[in-house]
Amino acid sequence: MGLDDFKTNQEVKVIDTSRKLRVGIIGCGWIAVSHIKALLNQPDVEIVAGADLIPGKAKAFFEKFGVEGVKTDYASHKEMLDDKSLKLDAVSICTYNRQHAIPAIYALEKGVNVLLEKPFTVTLDEAVEVCRAEKKSGKLLSIGFQPRMDENMKMIKRIVESGELGKIYYIQTGGGRRRGIPTPYGTTFIEDKTAGLGALGDIGCYSLDMVLNAIGYPKPLTVSGYKSAFFGTDPNYSHYKKIGHPEYAKLFGVDDFAAAFIRLEGGIILDFRIAWAMNLDTPGDTIIMGTKGSLRIPSTECWNGTVGGAMTLYHEVCGEQTQTEIPILKTKGDLFDLKIRTFLDAIKENGTAPVPSSQILFNQAIIDGIAKSAECGREVEIKIPKI
Ligand SMILES: NC(=O)c1ccc[n+]([C@@H]2O[C@H](COP(=O)([O-])OP(=O)(O)OC[C@H]3O[C@@H](n4cnc5c(N)ncnc54)[C@H](O)[C@@H]3O)[C@@H](O)[C@H]2O)c1
């Protein structure tokens, strides 16, 4: 088997512009910028509405992008979704984590397809409720993991599926930033009342998805987790000083580091660590160890769920230990465009969600298990209710 066997043909789709999709945006903050830019690149999308809890924020947001005719006079997601005149096909939910489940459930109940930003939710209970609403609605729900669209991420999955690694028995994943507690536009990432989860949910969900998607999302069984917040709660944390906000330390109510040992169905061990801040460059590359071969996936400096450099496959050829470098592949197009496009295509073609909730439910169950185990200080069993 050569490297070409792993390569994909990246499809170029012709978009049917005769059917336009009417789309709204819920939450007009930082990430909504990436959504609107990607939506504006789609020739079959009409952006018809936007809502934000902060009065005037949605209006100013659409004006900034020069998008006209967008209805924004809504006090929250609810009023917008109650407005039948909008005839919404889909919404992008770009609210902070604690406001993921509520608008997602409401939109699904109103028969609107949902693209929900990551992490799925804060708790497993919330994720279960969203999955149930999705099932009842018959509508599409996709979770916003744009790294899935990256050709290198697809390559990891193809390598696993090719059998080149044999039986997988141990995985180490995670990563982090040396100084990277996100406070780009305020404190919604760091306050418990808005974020609910810190590094664990924000970037931990990507690390988990990278490997779990590759191995087919086996069910998580048990977890022993740890979390801490030494940097976020420190008024002398250098980043707070740099941005002139030492008071953020008092507001910090989530984790800035988490680690866990997780048992997955099929006898696979998952060793995980994630950091928004640490006195280290990286807590390690991602490694997938198998009976025939192992894969090393370099971590990135600013951990955002992508691949940090060429991957290495460690295996034997004719009894000789050898290494094969898997060069970085270029993805055609922007990851956000692809995340939006695949979601819109699935709506139009009655297809399945590009990043289905049935998978991300397991991702959320692990995050929830880590938080619970860290709080009670012992290993916990992961119980996922039936949807
Ligand atoms: N996919 C990515 O690469 C990526 C990157 C950054 C953030 N995110 C995710 O996007 C989400 C939002 O992050 P952000 O940085 O844009 O936050 P933000 O605080 O800048 O914006 C969130 C906005 O949502 C609004 N809002 C909250 N609840 C609402 C409701 N019920 N109805 C209407 N508006 C509501 C808030 O008022 C706020 O303006 C987070 O969950 C984050 O994890 C994803």
The ligand as an SDF file (V2000), in Angstrom:
LIG
                    3D

 44 48  0  0  0  0  0  0  0  0999 V2000
  -16.0840   26.4000   15.7880 N   0  0  0  0  0  0  0  0  0  0  0  0
  -15.1790   27.2520   16.2180 C   0  0  0  0  0  0  0  0  0  0  0  0
  -14.0700   27.3390   15.7050 O   0  0  0  0  0  0  0  0  0  0  0  0
  -15.4960   28.1420   17.3690 C   0  0  0  0  0  0  0  0  0  0  0  0
  -14.6520   29.2140   17.6910 C   0  0  0  0  0  0  0  0  0  0  0  0
  -15.0220   30.0710   18.7260 C   0  0  0  0  0  0  0  0  0  0  0  0
  -16.1800   29.8330   19.4420 C   0  0  0  0  0  0  0  0  0  0  0  0
  -16.9570   28.7490   19.1310 N   0  0  0  0  0  0  0  0  0  0  0  0
  -18.1680   28.4430   19.9160 C   0  0  0  0  0  0  0  0  0  0  0  0
  -19.1690   29.3860   19.5790 O   0  0  0  0  0  0  0  0  0  0  0  0
  -19.9570   29.6790   20.7190 C   0  0  0  0  0  0  0  0  0  0  0  0
  -20.0620   31.1880   20.8730 C   0  0  0  0  0  0  0  0  0  0  0  0
  -18.7910   31.7270   21.1150 O   0  0  0  0  0  0  0  0  0  0  0  0
  -18.4960   33.2640   20.8630 P   0  0  0  0  0  0  0  0  0  0  0  0
  -17.0770   33.4620   21.1010 O   0  0  0  0  0  0  0  0  0  0  0  0
  -19.0810   33.6960   19.5740 O   0  0  0  0  0  0  0  0  0  0  0  0
  -19.3320   33.9150   22.0650 O   0  0  0  0  0  0  0  0  0  0  0  0
  -19.8080   35.3950   22.2200 P   0  0  0  0  0  0  0  0  0  0  0  0
  -20.0390   35.6140   23.6490 O   0  0  0  0  0  0  0  0  0  0  0  0
  -18.8960   36.3220   21.4830 O   0  0  0  0  0  0  0  0  0  0  0  0
  -21.2080   35.4350   21.4420 O   0  0  0  0  0  0  0  0  0  0  0  0
  -22.3200   34.7240   21.8780 C   0  0  0  0  0  0  0  0  0  0  0  0
  -23.5370   35.6130   21.6480 C   0  0  0  0  0  0  0  0  0  0  0  0
  -24.7240   34.8410   21.8440 O   0  0  0  0  0  0  0  0  0  0  0  0
  -25.6920   35.6820   22.4250 C   0  0  0  0  0  0  0  0  0  0  0  0
  -26.7390   34.8280   23.0270 N   0  0  0  0  0  0  0  0  0  0  0  0
  -26.6090   33.9610   24.0640 C   0  0  0  0  0  0  0  0  0  0  0  0
  -27.7620   33.3100   24.2690 N   0  0  0  0  0  0  0  0  0  0  0  0
  -28.6390   33.7500   23.3280 C   0  0  0  0  0  0  0  0  0  0  0  0
  -29.9900   33.4380   23.0310 C   0  0  0  0  0  0  0  0  0  0  0  0
  -30.6820   32.5270   23.7190 N   0  0  0  0  0  0  0  0  0  0  0  0
  -30.5830   34.0740   21.9920 N   0  0  0  0  0  0  0  0  0  0  0  0
  -29.9000   35.0020   21.2790 C   0  0  0  0  0  0  0  0  0  0  0  0
  -28.6020   35.3360   21.5250 N   0  0  0  0  0  0  0  0  0  0  0  0
  -27.9820   34.7140   22.5370 C   0  0  0  0  0  0  0  0  0  0  0  0
  -24.8990   36.5080   23.4220 C   0  0  0  0  0  0  0  0  0  0  0  0
  -25.5870   37.6810   23.8040 O   0  0  0  0  0  0  0  0  0  0  0  0
  -23.6240   36.7900   22.6400 C   0  0  0  0  0  0  0  0  0  0  0  0
  -23.7060   37.9970   21.9190 O   0  0  0  0  0  0  0  0  0  0  0  0
  -19.3080   28.9720   21.9120 C   0  0  0  0  0  0  0  0  0  0  0  0
  -20.0580   27.8590   22.2500 O   0  0  0  0  0  0  0  0  0  0  0  0
  -17.9370   28.5840   21.3930 C   0  0  0  0  0  0  0  0  0  0  0  0
  -17.4710   27.3670   21.9260 O   0  0  0  0  0  0  0  0  0  0  0  0
  -16.6450   27.9230   18.1070 C   0  0  0  0  0  0  0  0  0  0  0  0
  1  2  1  0
  2  3  2  0
  2  4  1  0
  4  5  1  0
  4 44  2  0
  5  6  2  0
  6  7  1  0
  7  8  2  0
  8  9  1  0
  8 44  1  0
  9 10  1  0
  9 42  1  0
 10 11  1  0
 11 12  1  0
 11 40  1  0
 12 13  1  0
 13 14  1  0
 14 15  2  0
 14 16  1  0
 14 17  1  0
 17 18  1  0
 18 19  2  0
 18 20  1  0
 18 21  1  0
 21 22  1  0
 22 23  1  0
 23 24  1  0
 23 38  1  0
 24 25  1  0
 25 26  1  0
 25 36  1  0
 26 27  1  0
 26 35  1  0
 27 28  2  0
 28 29  1  0
 29 30  1  0
 29 35  2  0
 30 31  1  0
 30 32  2  0
 32 33  1  0
 33 34  2  0
 34 35  1  0
 36 37  1  0
 36 38  1  0
 38 39  1  0
 40 41  1  0
 40 42  1  0
 42 43  1  0
M  CHG  2   8   1  16  -1
M  END
$$$$
